[in-house]
Amino acid sequence: MESKVISVQSSIQDYLCQLVTQCKAKFRPVFFDVLRMQNPASLELVRSIKYFIMSFSVYTSSNPENVGKSVQEFYKNAENSIRDHKLWADQEVDSAMEGLERYVMTKLFSQTFSSPEDTMIDLEISQKMHLLQTFLKPEHLDIPEVLCNEASFYLATKELQKIKAFKAPRQKLLCMMNCCKVINSLLLSTASKSQTRVLAGADEFLPVLIYVVIKANPPQLHSNLKYIKLYRREAKLVSEAAYYLTHFLSAKTFISELNAKSLSIDEVEFEESMQTARLDNKPQNFFLKELATLV
């Protein structure tokens, strides 16, 4: 019986590794089309891109939503210019825009990612997750035992923790999507092997995602979600991407507002566990550690 369980877990892990590899191949990095941009025929387009980047400080005094709208408007104008340009075929426009988004937002990252207010929210959420990590178990989120696969949780957290390595909205979103795909594959794989249980989709996906997010404690969760929502091309925040992003936003809200009543745990036990975690993790040391991740 034990060997059968190990075999099933091994097959799930192999499947998840293959899935992550496929995701990485499918969503390989898109680079800006340097050669075509060096063509004299694209001079006006290049000038408009450079002008937008150089004059961007004009927008930074506005609230983030207005700044996001200005970037989205730039995307639309640039896409129209590329679509009408003789150097790009119709089937190349989307790839060109992906490269342009990455180029522009990498240049503007320091001006658009996070604010002092966002940083404080990030620290508060991260500290809360840090405390929860010390005692939170899957059963506290009503995650059924059949879904408690440590290999899957590990892969999902590792995909999510990669988010700090990237600056472009698309790449950050893909880290979140890869995390979600690992979780989704766990649900599907478990459902296919279960003869008595029918998995309930989002009803069981969200608790697992919340658990994974807490275990991963990704740097600047709030700022990353806000950044993706504002600066990822609106045309790309649809379908699967929109579905997963919505679940991440729900997970962040749940964690921010989480208390004993949010979990399947005795209120006294919850408060005692949180207090013990606070005593074991001095706030000043935690904040210094978190601030170091922002550099």
Secondary structure, DSSP 8 states (H G I E B T S, - for coil): -HHHHHHHHHHHHHHHHHHHHHHHHHT------HHHHTSGGGHHHHHHHHHHHHTGGGTTTS-HHHHHHHHHHHHHHHHHHHHT-TTS-GGGHHHHHHHHHHHHHHHTHHHHS--HHHHHHHHHHHHHHHHHTTT--GGGGT--GGG--HHHHHHHHHHHHGGGG--SHHHHHHHHHHHHHHHHHHHHHHHHH-SS----THHHHHHHHHHHHHHH--TTHHHHHHHHHHHS-GGGSSHHHHHHHHHHHHHHHHHHH--GGGTTS-HHHHHHHHHHHHHHS-HHHHHHHHHHHH-
